[in-house]
């Protein structure tokens, strides 16, 4: 009842969305999210501060390979 909450896995349309890390060239701030393959529009999901947060994001969304865009 009061135990540790299990994180829910999420899904996304792999045909239309590409998982990416958007990184600012000025500040270095990183945000994980999805880029629409057709329009190029980015939808941010989570700010990334550490490698651990990135690994957790990839695990939650079932992502094995993710690229960085600037």
C-alpha positions as CSV (number, residue, x, y, z in Angstrom):
1,X,0.0,0.0,0.0
2,X,2.7,2.5,0.9
3,X,5.5,0.8,-1.0
4,X,7.7,2.2,-3.7
5,X,5.8,3.3,-6.7
6,X,6.6,1.5,-9.9
7,X,7.3,3.8,-12.8
8,X,5.0,3.2,-15.8
9,X,6.4,2.6,-19.2
10,X,5.3,5.0,-21.9
11,X,4.8,4.4,-25.6
12,X,5.1,6.6,-28.7
13,X,4.5,6.2,-32.5
14,X,8.0,5.1,-33.8
15,X,6.8,5.7,-37.3
16,X,6.2,9.4,-36.9
17,X,8.3,10.4,-33.9
18,X,12.0,10.1,-33.4
19,X,13.4,10.2,-29.8
20,X,16.1,12.9,-29.5
21,X,18.1,14.9,-27.0
22,X,17.9,18.6,-27.8
23,X,21.0,20.4,-26.5
24,X,21.5,24.2,-26.3
25,X,24.8,25.3,-27.9
26,X,24.8,28.3,-25.6
27,X,24.1,26.9,-22.2
28,X,24.5,23.1,-22.7
29,X,21.0,22.5,-21.3
30,X,19.6,19.1,-22.5
31,X,16.0,18.2,-22.9
32,X,14.8,14.7,-23.9
33,X,11.8,14.5,-26.2
34,X,10.5,13.6,-29.6
35,X,10.9,15.2,-33.0
36,X,8.2,14.7,-35.6
37,X,9.8,13.0,-38.6
38,X,7.6,14.9,-41.1
39,X,7.6,18.4,-39.7
40,X,10.7,18.5,-37.6
41,X,8.7,19.9,-34.6
42,X,10.2,19.0,-31.2
43,X,8.1,18.1,-28.2
44,X,10.1,18.2,-25.0
45,X,9.3,15.7,-22.3
46,X,12.0,15.9,-19.6
47,X,15.1,18.1,-18.8
48,X,18.2,16.0,-18.5
49,X,20.8,16.9,-15.9
50,X,22.7,13.6,-15.5
51,X,23.5,10.4,-17.3
52,X,21.3,8.6,-14.8
53,X,18.3,10.8,-15.8
54,X,19.0,10.0,-19.5
55,X,19.2,6.3,-18.8
56,X,15.9,6.4,-16.8
57,X,14.2,8.3,-19.7
58,X,15.4,5.7,-22.2
59,X,14.2,2.9,-20.0
60,X,10.8,4.4,-19.4
61,X,10.2,5.0,-23.1
62,X,11.8,1.7,-24.3
63,X,14.5,3.6,-26.3
64,X,17.8,1.9,-27.1
65,X,19.4,4.5,-29.4
66,X,19.0,8.3,-29.1
67,X,20.8,11.0,-30.9
68,X,21.5,14.6,-30.0
69,X,20.3,17.6,-32.0
70,X,21.4,21.2,-31.6
